[in-house]
Amino acid sequence: TNELRAYYPNRLSNTIPDFPRLGDPNLNGLAGFITVPGAERIGSFFRDYTRMNNYQFSNDTSWSLGAHGVKFGGVMRFIEANTTANTNFDGVMVFASRADFLRGLPAVYTRAFGDPRLDLRAREFGLYVQDDWRVRTNLQINVGVRYELYGSPADQYDRVAVSYQTDRNNFAPRFGFAWTPGKQSDLVIRGGYGIFFTPLPMNYIGQLRFTPPRVQTFTYFRPSLANLTGGAGAPSSNRTITSPDIVQPYSQQYNLTFDYRLFGSDLVLNASYVGTTARHLGLTRLPNGGAQWAATVNGQPNPRPLASQYGNAVSTLLETGASSNYHGLQLALTGRLARGLMLRSSYTWSKAMDDISTDAQNFVSDRNRRLDYAPSDFDIRHNLNTALMWAVPFGERLGNSLLRNLRGGWQTTSIISLRSSLPFTIQSGTATPDGVAVNRPSLPAGSLIRNPTDFRAWSLAPGVAVGQLIPGVTGSFSAVTPIGSLGRNTERADGYADVSFAIHKDFALTERLRLQVRSEVFNLFNTVNFLSYTTSLASPAFGAAQSVYGQRTMQLALRLSF
């Protein structure tokens, strides 16, 4: 058999934030984002226009040869990404205090000018061949290989330069098997291994749009509201460049699974080991130092590492050198416990490690990235989810059809979710010797009190001053200090617990018309689950929770199906 397919997905989005109003913008200027100490941030500094066109053609052929089922084919994708990521084009206004805000005296105003429009184009091609071989009635082996070619994105009008070449060495073997030992049909063992290549996101390369002279950001100190950009603005020469050594990110994925039907019942136990090792993930480095680079050290000039090329510009380098690892034990129990009572339960014990969790993160040391190899930002060691579905038996034997329809046929669903905490990194509030504000403190034993279940998850021990925990600090949290000894993502807070409940019933109005009545309660016991915390020692609110997951919510729904 042969299948030839063509697709054309299209996506259009246009994000226009609400602007804060400081009276008449013609008199007081435009500010898309305003910050005031001790108050909520106002507005947004990001607006976005995106139009994505994806032209895709694929062909798949299947061929049966005795015990072999051979499949082969390919795919072509032509991607168009037309975007204008207008970051800071509406201006950011910073006030030093609430009093200055009330008097209309901003401390700093920054605004970008220029053309951020990019019309990126990329071509992707893939070929594969696979053999599904039934070796015996109880053993099947799958072997295959895939080749991926992801072309380097380029702007249609050559407005930015992409300096790396297309990676053409992307062969991805795959292997899998399914085996039922002996004549025992209650146990099935499955396993597999494969290499998977992925393209770099378009918005990763899209960061090149903010490089001067196409886009320049000006900073105005103590500007007047009547003319925010009328003073002598200092233009930024910061730029983004691509490494010539960019290669295609890939992952190795492997698993071994046991499915066992318990004692001939309707319950199936699933036990799996799942692992993933990813290499050449996208990252951003600052090889010429960060925004807080110290111009002098001990009274002596301290030139930036690449000053001969970029002067004092903060140069963001896009490259593919990050890595991650995941290992997990996954258990699941599903099936019928009794008449009308179904169970679906899963538990995962896992560990995820990486040196960065997003390509926007900065390293604490650009020369020793191993200092940031730690549990991932999304590492959850324990995760339990259980759902019980019960077909309520009331009313089934009622003789009166009206009462039977009203009281019978109700179904309930109870969901229990329990998981351990995400990790957090305690920061010193100072900059690293590379001039990046991601430094960490040193925490001698006994200097920190940990209260993971409390609103304030961490606090300093009695008699411990902040300055004792930050090497070289002299009282200014904006200073450059030596790297602290504390690692990344070393702290855990309270876990997550939630119970939700739903009840529903379907009413047959006619042969083809059905009405569903449904009532749901999320977070039934209104449990307080903290989401994020203040992790900087520079903040008076250090250790305090910043936000929580959703509170108890109840809803009633009617659904008409025809």
N, C-alpha and C positions, 0 to 999 in steps of 0.2 A: 504494500500500500504506500501511497505517497500523498503528503499534505503540503500544499503551498499556501502561505498566509501572508497577509499584508495588514499592518496596523498604522494608525495615525492618532496617537494620544496628543492632546493639546491642553495646556494649562495657562491660565491668565490670572494674575493677581496684581492688585494695586493697593498698597498700604499707604494711607495718608493719615498720620496721627493728628490728634487734636492739639492745637497750639495753645499754650498758656497765654493769657492776655494781660499785659501790664498797661491797661488803659488803651489808648489809641496807638497801634503799631506804627503809624506814620510819624508819631511824635516820640515814642519810647523804643522803637526798634523791634526787631523780630527775634524771638527766642523760642526754639523748639523744645529746649530742656533747661530747667532751672533747678539749682541745688541750693538749699539753705540749711546750715547746721541745725540739728535738732528738729527738723521738719521733714515731711515726706517730700521725695523728689517729685517735681511737677513736669508733666509732659513727656516727650520722647524725642531722642535725637536721631531716630532712624525712620526713613520712609523708603519704600521699595516698589519698583515696578518690575514684573517678571512675565515674560511670555516664552513658554517652552513649546517647541515643536519637535516631535520625535517620529521620524519616518522609519518604520521597521518592516523588513521582509525576511521571511524564514521558509525553509524547506526541510521536511523531515520524511525519511523513507524507512519503512520497516520491511524486513525480509526474514521469513522463517525457513530454516534449513535443519530439519530433523529436531535435534535437541537444542539447537541454537536459535536464538531470536536476535538478529542483527539489526541495529538501528544506526543510521548515519544522517548527517544533515549539516545545516549551517544557518547563520543569521547575519543580517546586515542592518546596522542602525546609523541613521544620519540625524544628528542632534543639533538643534538650534536653540541657543539660550540668549535671548535679548533682555538685558537687565540694566537697571539704573539703581544701584544701591547708594542712596543719597545719605550716607552717614554724616551727620553734623553739618549738613548744608543749610539747616534752619537756625543754627547757632546754639551754643551752650553758654549759659550765664551762671556764674558762681558768685554767691554772696558770702562774705566772711562771717556774718552773724545775722540773727533775726532783726536786730536793730538797723543794720545796714539795708536789709531787705525793705523794711518799712519806710526808710528814708530814700529808697531808690538809688543806692550807691553800690553797684556791683564791683567786685574785686577783679574779676577776670571775665572776659568774653572771648570765645573762640568760635570761628566759623570757617567752613571750607568753601572754596570757590573753584569753579571749573566745570568740566564735563565728565561725569562718571559713567557715561553710557558705554556698554560693551555689547557687541553682537558676536558671541563666541560660537564657533562651529567645531564639531568633532565627529569623527567617523569611527565606528567600531565594527569589527568582523569576528565571527566565531565559527569554528568547524569542530565536529565531534564524530566519534564512532564508538559504539558500545555493543558488547556481546552479552546477552543473557543466556547462560548455559545451564540447562537442567542436567546436572551430572547423574543424579539419581532421583528417585521419587521424593526423597527426603532432603535433598541437597541442591541448592541453586547458587551459582556463582555469577557475579556481574563484574565485567572487566571493561574498561573504556579509557579513552584519552580525549582531552579537549584542547584546542588551541585558541587563544584569545589574542586579538590585536586591537589595542586601544590607541587610536591616533592622538597625538598631542593637540589639545585645544588651541585654536588660533582665532584672533579677532578678524571678522570679515573685512575690516578696513585697515588692518595692521596698526591699530592704535596703541597696542602694547606688544612688547617683545617677550616671547616665550623661548627661553634659551636651551631647553633640554630636548633630546631626541626621543622619538617613539621607541619604546621598549618592545623588541620583537621576539624575545626569548620566553614566551609564556605558554609552555606546554604543561598541561595539568592532568596527570593520570588519576584514575578512579578505580577503586576495588570495593566489592561488597559481597556478602554471602548471607544465606538463610539456611539453617540446618535444624531438622527435627531428629534428635538422637534416637536411634533404634526404631522401634515401633511405637514409642511413647508419643502420643499426639498432644499431651497436655503441656509439653515444654518445647519452646522454639527459641533458638539462639541466633541472633543476628549481629553482624558487625560490618564495619566499613572504614575506608580511608580515602581521602581525596584532597587534592590541591585546588584552591579556588582563587582566581585572580579577580580583582575589582578595579574599576576605573577611579581615578581621582575625581572628587566632586567638582563640578563646574565652578562653584563659588570659592573653591580653594584657589584656583588659578585666577578667579575674578578679583582677588585682592590686589592684583597688579594695577587695577584702575586708579588707585589712590597715589600713584607715584608722580611727583612733579616732572614736567611743568603742566601735565594734564589737569591735575588737581593740586591745589595748594591750600594749606590751612594757616590762617593768620590768628595770632593771639594779641588781644588788646588788654592792657592793664589799666585799672581804674578808669574805664570808659564812661562817657556821659550817656545817659539813657536817650537823650535827644539825638545823639549821633554816635551809635555804638562803634561804628567802623571809621570814624573820622580821625582818630588819632594815628600815631605811628605804630601800626601793627607789625609784629615780628613774624615774618613768614617761616614756615617750617620746611625744612629740606628732607624730612623723613621720607623713606622710599621702601618699596617692596620689590624684591628680585627673586628669580628662580635659580635653583642650583642646576648646573649642567649634568649632575649625576642622578637626577630623579629617575627612579625605576618604578615598575608597577607593583602596588601593594598586593600581597597574597596571604592566604592562610592555609594551614594544614589542619584538617578536621578529621577526627577519628572517634569511633564509638564502638562499644560492645554492649549488647542488650540481651536480657533474658526475659521471656514472657512465659509465665506458668499459671495454668488454671488450677486453682486450689481445690484439691480433693474432688475433682469432677463437678464443682459447684459453678455458679454463674460469676464468681469473683475471679478476676485476672490480676495477678501480681506482675508488675513490670519493674525490673531493676536494670539500670543503665549506667555505664561509665561514659562520659562525654568529655572530650578534650579539644581545645583549639589553640594553635600556636600561630600568631600573626606576625609578619615581618614587613619591613619597608612601608610602615604606615606614615601618613602625612604628618608633618610637624612644622613649626615655625621657630627659627632661632634668631638671636640678635647678635651677630658676630661683631658688630661695632659698638656693643654696649647699649644699655637701656637709657630711658629718659633721665634717670637720676645719676648718671655717670659723674664721678667726682673729678673735677678739672684739675685739682691738686691733691696730693697725698703727702702729708708731713711737710707741707710748704713747697713741695717740688711739683713741677708740671706733670700731669698724668694724661698723656695723649691717648685717644681711643685706638683700639687695635688696628682698625682700617682707616685711620685718619687720612692717609695719603690718597685713598680712593674716594672716601665719602665725607671727609671732614668730620664735623660733629653731628652728622645726620644719624638718626636711629634707623638702621637698615634691617628690615625684616626679611630673612632668607627662607624661602619655601623649599623644603627638601623632604625626602622619604627615608627617615632613619629610625623611626619609633618602632617599638615592638610590644607585644602583649601575650599573655598566656592565660588559659582558663582550664580548670579541671573540676569536674563535678560528678557527684554520685546522685542520681535521680531515681526516686522510688515512686511508684504509682499503684494505687489499688482502685479498681473500677469494677462495677457490676451490681447485681441485684442482691440486696441483703435479705429481703422478704418480699412478699406480694405487695406491689405498689411502692416499695422503698428502694431507691437507687442511691449508690454511693460513688462519688468521684473524689479521690484524695491524692494529693501529690506532695512530695517532700524533696527538697534539693539541699544538699550539703556541698558547697562549692567554694572555690577560691579563684579570684581574678586578679592578675598582677599586670602592671604596665609601667612605663616611664612617663607617659602622658595619657590622659583620658580623652582630650579633645585637641585638635590641631592648633587651637588658639592659646594653649597654656604655655607659660615660660618656664624654663629650667632654673633651678636655684644656682646652678653653675653651668655655664656654656661649655666648659672644658671637661667636666666630669658629670655626665648625664646619669651615671649609675646612682648618684645621690638621690635621684627622684624615682628610682625603681622601687615600687611599693604597691600595696593593694590599690586596685582601681577605684576611681571615685564612685563607681556603681557596684562595688563589691558587697554582696549580701551573702554572708556565710550560711545562714539557715533560712529556709523559706518553706512554709507549710500552707497549703490551700486545700480546704475540704468543702465539698458541696453535697448536701443531702436533699434529694428530690422525693417528695412523698405525695402519692395520689390518695387524698383523704377518702376513706371508705364510707363516710356518713351519707346516708340517703340512698344507697344503692338498692336496698330492698324495700323501699317505700312503694306501696301500691299506687298511690296517687301520682300520676305522671307530672303534674305541676310541681308538687313538693319535691319529687325526685330530681327534676331539672334544676330547681332552686338550690337544694341542699347537696346534691351529688355532683361529682365531677370536678371538685376543687382540688388544686394542686399547690403545694408549698415548696419553696426552695430556701434553704438556709446555707449561707456561705460564711466560713470562718477563715480569716487570713491572719497569719502570724509570721513575722519575719524579724531578723536581727537588724541592727542599725547599719546605716551607711558609715563609711569612715570620714574623718575630718582632719584637716591639717591646721595646727596652731601656727599662726604667723606672728612675727615680731613687730610688724608695722614699720620696719626699716628696709632699706634697699640692700641688695647684695653687692659685693665688689664689682659685679658686672653692671651695676646701675639699674637693676630691675627690682621692683617693689614686691618681691615674693620671698623675702628672707624669713628664716625660722629661728626661734630662740634655742637656748640650751636649757634643759630641764633636769637639774639634779634630783636625785631621789628625795621624795617628800616635799618638793616645792609646789606641787599641784594637788588640789583636792578634787577628786572625780566623783560626781553625783549623777550618774547616767540617767536616773529616773526623775531628776528634779528639773524645774524650769531653768535653773542655772546649772548646766552640766559640768562646768569646770570653774574653779576659782582658785586664787592664790592662797597658799597656806599662811596662817598667821605669822607675821614677822618677815614675810618674803616680799621684797620690792621688785617691781618690774625690771628696774635697771640691773638687778642681779642675774636676770635670765637672758639678757641680750649682750653678747660680747661686744665691748667697745662703744656702747651707747653713752652719749654725753648729755642726754636730756632731750634731744630732738629726734622725734620719731621719723622725720624725713631724711635722717642721716644715712650714710653708707656705713655698714658695720660688717665685721667678719661673719661668715656663714655659721649659723648655730648648729649644734650637734643633733638636734631633734630631726627625725626623719619626716617624710611626707605621709599623710594619712595614717598617723599613729593612734588617733583617738577614736573611740566609739561612744555613742550616746544611747538614748533609750531606743528600744525596738518599736515595731509597729504591730498593733492588734486591732482587728476590726471584725465585727459580726454584722451581717446584713441579712434581711429576711424579705421574702416576697410571697404573695399568694395571688393566684389567678384562676379564672374559669372561662371556658369558651361556651357561648350560647349559640346553638344553631337556629338562626332566625328563619332561614329558608334552606332549600337544598344547596344553594351556592353562596348564601350570605351568612357570615359568622361574626359574632361580636365577642371580643375578649375584654373582660374586666380584670384590671390588674392593680394591685397595691404593693408598693415597695418602700422599705425603710433601709437606708444606708447608714452605717455606723449606729446600729440599734442602741447601744449603751452609751452613746455620746462620749466615747473614749478620746482623750486628748493625746494626739500623736504629733510630737514635734517634728518639723520638717527641716529647718535650717537653724544655725546658731551663729552668733558673733564669735569669730575665731581669732581676731587680732588683739594682741596684748595692748595695742595703742588705744583701744576703745574702752571707755568706762563700763560699757555693757559686755565686756569680755565674758564668754561662757553662757550668756543668756540666749534663750530661744528667740528667733526672729519671726518664725511663721509656723503654722500647724497645718496638718492635713484637714480635709473637710469635716465639719461638724455633722451632727445627725440631720439627715434630710429625709423627708417623707414625700411621696408623690402618688397620685392616683391617675391611672390612665385608662382610656377606652380605645380599643382598636377594632376597626371594622374591616373585615376581609371579604373579598368577593372575586 
